Amino acid sequence: MNLIVTILIAVLFNTVTGGTLAALAGLSPVAGAVGMNALGIMMGMVGQGTPVLRAGVYKEIWTGELVKYLRRGLESTWLDGIPDHSSLVNNDVIHLVDVGVDPDVLINNTTYPIPLQALDDKDIAISLDKFQTKVTPITDDELYAISYDKISRVKESHGNAINDAKFTKAAHAMCAQEDTAKTPILKTSGERDAVTGRVKMRMADVIEMKRAMDKLGVPAANRRLVLCSDHVNDLLGESQSFREQYNINRTDGTVGRQYGFDIYEFANNPVYTTAGKKKAVGSTPAAGEYQCSFAFYVKRVFKATGSTKMYWSAAENDPEYQRNKVNFRHRFIAMPTKADAGVVIMSEHEAA
């Protein structure tokens, strides 16, 4: 009798859920109900050797919603529109020879450690960066719910955390480790800040970045400049045209277009030492150290997205707290394909 009741409840749940989702997608509710029950059969738990339907944790739907959220997180940002080689990813590994990477870039770029494996013909297989969120406790009602308002809270919090980490890592990868002929690191040339001693950025410095890109042989189109907050504030105080563009576009992270650059603002650019060496991802600036700004040519960088996976443990496996636990793992990488992909500018420090 209990088995029959369980089956009836599961069938009812799957029918309502499948019909609702199908209707939202513009499909036949009947087809949705049938499909969800078929899915329930495949996902059925085995009780005393008998498969039964159950109102399960629909990880595919949760994961799919997070993937869509992460994809939308790239729109209208400085990573939007750069070459996407996700189709070349196999088991969260991409072969750099397939995306045209100059192996020399790996000598100058210490953003990772990342597992590398040299293959024949100078091919290098590189594992995509792994981004994992911390575990979130979640109630039974939320975990087993299929309604999107229930999913959205966890999806957005984990999605925001992953996107923040992705952009921070990508910005670090786009910046040179140190000043070389192919990876120039310029210095700001404005007034000294009376409080911090930081040398401010001027519009003339943006022109110097353009000149450095010209010397690298970078085409005039598809150049992007990603300014740190300090440098944005410096230019707001100096240039009326910069202020006007910033006031118009500030809601979406873009600033405007000047001197051939599409200009963006990003709060987590890398930090350089006073000697001009790039510090590790997430490093705290020491005295006299500041975030940089960087410019790059869109066609000499790439991004790739790999797998996204949801992890969860059921409340019945946590008798002490009786709560479910959820987190996500996402694979992504963004980096230059050539050493001469762009230019960095850092603020110098002057003592009072």
C-alpha positions as CSV (number, residue, x, y, z in Angstrom):
1,M,0.0,0.0,0.0
2,N,2.8,2.4,0.9
3,L,4.5,1.7,-2.4
4,I,1.3,2.5,-4.3
5,V,0.8,5.8,-2.5
6,T,4.5,6.7,-3.2
7,I,4.1,5.9,-6.9
8,L,0.8,8.0,-7.1
9,I,2.4,11.0,-5.3
10,A,5.5,10.8,-7.6
11,V,3.4,10.5,-10.7
12,L,1.3,13.5,-9.7
13,F,4.4,15.6,-8.9
14,N,6.1,14.7,-12.2
15,T,2.9,15.4,-14.1
16,V,2.3,18.8,-12.6
17,T,6.0,19.8,-12.9
18,G,6.4,18.5,-16.5
19,G,3.2,20.1,-17.6
20,T,4.1,23.5,-16.0
21,L,7.6,23.5,-17.5
22,A,6.3,22.6,-21.0
23,A,3.7,25.3,-20.9
24,L,6.3,27.9,-19.9
25,A,8.5,26.7,-22.8
26,G,5.5,27.0,-25.3
27,L,5.2,23.2,-25.6
28,S,2.3,20.8,-25.0
29,P,1.7,20.2,-21.3
30,V,0.7,16.6,-22.0
31,A,4.1,16.0,-23.7
32,G,5.8,17.7,-20.7
33,A,4.0,15.5,-18.2
34,V,4.8,12.3,-20.1
35,G,8.4,13.4,-20.5
36,M,8.9,14.2,-16.8
37,N,7.4,10.9,-15.8
38,A,9.8,9.1,-18.2
39,L,12.6,11.0,-16.6
40,G,11.3,10.0,-13.2
41,I,11.4,6.4,-14.2
42,M,15.0,6.7,-15.3
43,M,16.0,8.5,-12.1
44,G,13.9,6.2,-9.9
45,M,15.4,4.9,-6.7
46,V,15.4,1.2,-6.0
47,G,13.4,0.2,-3.0
48,Q,13.6,-3.5,-2.0
49,G,14.6,-4.3,-5.6
50,T,11.6,-2.4,-7.2
51,P,12.2,0.8,-9.2
52,V,9.8,3.6,-8.1
53,L,9.3,7.2,-9.2
54,R,10.4,9.9,-7.0
55,A,10.4,13.7,-6.8
56,G,14.2,14.0,-7.1
57,V,16.7,16.7,-7.1
58,Y,16.7,17.8,-10.8
59,K,20.4,18.6,-11.0
60,E,20.2,19.0,-14.8
61,I,17.8,21.9,-14.5
62,W,19.7,23.5,-11.6
63,T,22.9,23.2,-13.6
64,G,21.4,24.4,-16.8
65,E,20.0,27.5,-15.1
66,L,23.5,28.3,-13.6
67,V,25.1,27.8,-17.1
68,K,22.7,30.3,-18.6
69,Y,23.4,32.7,-15.8
70,L,27.1,32.4,-16.2
71,R,26.8,33.0,-20.0
72,R,24.7,36.1,-19.5
73,G,27.4,37.3,-17.0
74,L,29.8,37.7,-20.0
75,E,27.4,40.0,-22.0
76,S,28.5,43.6,-22.4
77,T,31.7,43.1,-20.6
78,W,35.3,43.3,-21.6
79,L,35.3,39.5,-22.2
80,D,32.3,39.7,-24.5
81,G,33.1,39.1,-28.1
82,I,36.6,37.8,-27.8
83,P,37.3,34.5,-29.7
84,D,35.5,31.6,-28.0
85,H,37.2,28.2,-28.5
86,S,34.9,26.2,-26.2
87,S,34.1,23.8,-29.0
88,L,37.8,22.7,-28.9
89,V,37.6,21.7,-25.2
90,N,37.7,18.0,-24.6
91,N,37.3,16.7,-21.0
92,D,38.1,20.2,-19.7
93,V,41.4,20.3,-21.6
94,I,42.3,22.5,-24.6
95,H,45.2,22.1,-26.9
96,L,46.9,25.4,-27.3
97,V,48.2,24.6,-30.8
98,D,44.5,24.4,-31.9
99,V,43.8,28.0,-30.8
100,G,47.0,29.3,-32.3
101,V,48.8,30.1,-29.0
102,D,52.4,31.1,-29.3
103,P,54.2,28.8,-26.7
104,D,56.4,31.8,-25.7
105,V,53.4,33.3,-24.0
106,L,53.6,30.6,-21.3
107,I,57.1,31.8,-20.4
108,N,55.9,35.3,-19.6
109,N,52.6,34.3,-18.1
110,T,52.6,32.9,-14.6
111,T,48.9,33.4,-13.9
112,Y,48.5,29.8,-13.1
113,P,49.9,27.0,-12.0
114,I,48.0,24.9,-14.4
115,P,48.7,21.3,-15.5
116,L,50.6,21.4,-18.8
117,Q,51.6,18.4,-20.9
118,A,53.9,18.9,-23.9
119,L,52.9,16.8,-26.9
120,D,54.4,16.3,-30.4
121,D,54.9,19.2,-32.7
122,K,55.1,21.7,-29.8
123,D,51.5,21.1,-28.9
124,I,50.6,21.9,-25.3
125,A,47.5,20.5,-23.5
126,I,46.2,22.8,-20.8
127,S,43.6,22.1,-18.2
128,L,40.9,24.8,-17.9
129,D,40.8,26.7,-14.6
130,K,38.6,25.2,-12.0
131,F,36.2,27.5,-10.1
132,Q,34.4,25.9,-7.1
133,T,32.0,27.7,-4.8
134,K,31.8,27.1,-1.1
135,V,29.0,24.9,0.2
136,T,25.6,26.4,0.8
137,P,23.1,24.8,3.2
138,I,19.6,24.6,1.7
139,T,16.3,23.4,2.9
140,D,14.4,20.4,1.6
141,D,11.7,22.6,0.1
142,E,14.2,24.6,-1.9
143,L,16.4,21.7,-3.0
144,Y,13.5,19.6,-4.3
145,A,11.6,22.5,-5.7
146,I,11.5,23.0,-9.5
147,S,10.1,26.5,-9.4
148,Y,12.5,29.1,-10.7
149,D,12.0,31.5,-7.9
150,K,13.4,28.9,-5.5
151,I,16.3,28.1,-7.8
152,S,17.2,31.7,-8.5
153,R,18.5,32.6,-5.0
154,V,21.2,29.9,-4.9
155,K,21.9,30.2,-8.7
156,E,22.6,33.9,-8.5
157,S,24.7,33.8,-5.4
158,H,26.9,31.0,-6.7
159,G,26.9,32.4,-10.2
160,N,28.0,35.8,-9.1
161,A,30.9,34.3,-7.0
162,I,32.1,32.2,-10.0
163,N,31.9,35.1,-12.4
164,D,33.8,37.4,-10.1
165,A,36.6,34.8,-9.8
166,K,36.6,34.2,-13.6
167,F,37.0,37.8,-14.5
168,T,39.7,38.3,-11.8
169,K,41.7,35.4,-13.2
170,A,41.2,36.5,-16.8
171,A,42.4,40.0,-16.1
172,H,45.5,38.6,-14.4
173,A,46.2,36.3,-17.4
174,M,45.9,39.3,-19.8
175,C,48.7,41.2,-18.1
176,A,52.4,40.6,-18.6
177,Q,54.5,39.3,-15.8
178,E,57.2,41.9,-16.4
179,D,58.3,44.5,-18.9
180,T,59.8,43.2,-22.1
181,A,59.9,44.2,-25.7
182,K,56.8,42.2,-26.5
183,T,55.0,42.8,-23.2
184,P,55.5,46.6,-22.4
185,I,54.6,47.9,-19.0
186,L,54.3,51.6,-19.0
187,K,54.2,54.0,-16.0
188,T,51.7,56.7,-15.2
189,S,52.9,60.3,-15.6
190,G,50.4,62.5,-13.8
191,E,50.4,64.5,-10.6
192,R,51.3,62.8,-7.3
193,D,48.4,62.1,-5.0
194,A,49.1,64.1,-1.8
195,V,47.7,61.4,0.5
196,T,48.9,58.1,-1.1
197,G,51.9,59.3,-3.1
198,R,50.5,57.4,-6.2
199,V,51.3,59.0,-9.5
200,K,48.0,59.6,-11.3
201,M,47.0,58.6,-14.8
202,R,46.5,61.2,-17.6
203,M,44.9,61.1,-21.0
204,A,48.4,61.5,-22.3
205,D,49.1,58.0,-20.8
206,V,46.3,56.5,-22.8
207,I,47.9,58.0,-25.9
208,E,51.2,56.3,-24.9
209,M,49.4,53.0,-24.6
210,K,48.1,53.5,-28.1
211,R,51.6,54.2,-29.3
212,A,52.9,51.1,-27.6
213,M,50.1,49.0,-29.3
214,D,51.1,50.6,-32.6
215,K,54.7,49.5,-32.1
216,L,53.6,45.9,-31.5
217,G,51.9,45.9,-34.9
218,V,48.4,45.6,-33.4
219,P,45.7,46.5,-35.9
220,A,43.8,49.7,-35.1
221,A,40.4,48.0,-34.7
222,N,39.3,45.7,-31.9
223,R,41.5,47.3,-29.2
224,R,40.2,47.3,-25.6
225,L,41.3,49.2,-22.5
226,V,40.4,47.9,-19.1
227,L,40.9,50.6,-16.4
228,C,41.2,50.0,-12.7
229,S,39.1,52.2,-10.4
230,D,42.0,54.4,-9.5
231,H,42.8,55.2,-13.1
232,V,39.1,55.8,-13.9
233,N,38.9,58.3,-11.1
234,D,42.1,60.0,-12.3
235,L,40.8,60.5,-15.8
236,L,37.4,61.6,-14.5
237,G,39.2,64.5,-12.8
238,E,41.2,65.4,-15.8
239,S,39.1,64.9,-19.0
240,Q,35.6,66.4,-19.7
241,S,35.1,64.1,-22.7
242,F,35.9,61.1,-20.5
243,R,33.5,62.3,-17.8
244,E,30.7,62.7,-20.4
245,Q,31.1,59.2,-21.8
246,Y,31.4,57.7,-18.3
247,N,28.1,59.4,-17.2
248,I,26.3,57.9,-20.2
249,N,27.7,54.4,-20.0
250,R,28.5,53.7,-16.4
251,T,25.5,51.4,-15.8
252,D,26.9,48.5,-17.9
253,G,30.6,48.6,-17.0
254,T,31.7,50.3,-20.2
255,V,33.1,53.8,-20.4
256,G,33.1,54.7,-24.0
257,R,35.6,54.9,-26.9
258,Q,38.6,57.1,-27.1
259,Y,41.9,57.0,-29.0
260,G,40.9,53.8,-30.7
261,F,40.1,51.9,-27.5
262,D,36.8,50.5,-26.4
263,I,37.2,51.4,-22.7
264,Y,35.9,49.3,-19.7
265,E,36.2,49.6,-16.0
266,F,37.0,46.6,-13.8
267,A,37.6,46.6,-10.0
268,N,39.9,43.6,-9.7
269,N,42.8,44.2,-12.0
270,P,46.2,42.7,-11.1
271,V,48.6,44.4,-8.6
272,Y,52.3,45.1,-9.5
273,T,55.2,45.5,-7.2
274,T,57.2,48.7,-7.2
275,A,59.8,46.8,-9.3
276,G,57.2,46.2,-12.0
277,K,56.6,42.5,-11.3
278,K,53.0,41.1,-11.4
279,K,51.8,39.7,-8.1
280,A,49.8,36.5,-7.7
281,V,46.0,36.5,-8.2
282,G,44.2,38.1,-5.3
283,S,47.3,39.6,-3.7
284,T,46.9,42.5,-1.3
285,P,48.9,45.6,-2.3
286,A,51.8,46.4,-0.1
287,A,52.9,50.0,0.5
288,G,53.5,51.7,-2.8
289,E,51.7,49.0,-4.8
290,Y,48.6,49.6,-6.9
291,Q,46.3,47.9,-9.4
292,C,47.3,48.3,-13.0
293,S,45.2,49.0,-16.1
294,F,45.7,47.0,-19.3
295,A,44.9,47.1,-23.0
296,F,44.7,44.1,-25.4
297,Y,43.9,43.3,-29.0
298,V,40.7,41.1,-29.2
299,K,42.0,38.8,-31.9
300,R,45.1,37.8,-29.9
301,V,43.3,36.5,-26.9
302,F,40.8,33.7,-26.4
303,K,38.4,32.2,-23.9
304,A,37.0,28.7,-23.5
305,T,34.3,27.3,-21.2
306,G,34.2,23.7,-20.1
307,S,32.0,21.7,-17.8
308,T,29.7,22.9,-15.1
309,K,28.6,20.5,-12.3
310,M,26.4,20.6,-9.3
311,Y,27.3,18.8,-6.1
312,W,24.9,18.1,-3.3
313,S,24.4,15.9,-0.2
314,A,21.1,15.0,1.2
315,A,19.8,16.0,4.6
316,E,19.4,12.4,5.6
317,N,23.2,12.0,5.4
318,D,23.6,14.9,7.9
319,P,21.9,13.7,11.1
320,E,23.6,16.4,13.2
321,Y,22.2,19.4,11.3
322,Q,19.6,17.7,9.0
323,R,20.3,20.0,6.1
324,N,21.2,19.6,2.4
325,K,24.4,21.0,1.1
326,V,25.0,22.4,-2.4
327,N,27.9,23.8,-4.4
328,F,29.0,24.1,-8.0
329,R,32.2,23.5,-10.1
330,H,32.8,25.4,-13.3
331,R,35.7,25.2,-15.8
332,F,36.8,28.3,-17.8
333,I,40.0,29.9,-19.1
334,A,40.9,33.2,-20.8
335,M,44.4,34.1,-21.9
336,P,46.5,35.6,-24.7
337,T,47.4,33.6,-27.8
338,K,50.5,35.7,-28.4
339,A,52.9,37.4,-26.1
340,D,52.5,40.7,-27.9
341,A,48.7,40.9,-27.3
342,G,48.7,44.1,-25.3
343,V,50.1,46.7,-23.0
344,V,50.0,47.3,-19.2
345,I,50.2,50.6,-17.3
346,M,51.0,50.8,-13.6
347,S,51.0,53.7,-11.1
348,E,54.4,54.6,-9.7
349,H,54.8,55.7,-6.1
350,E,56.5,58.9,-5.1
351,A,57.4,59.8,-1.6
352,A,56.1,63.2,-0.3
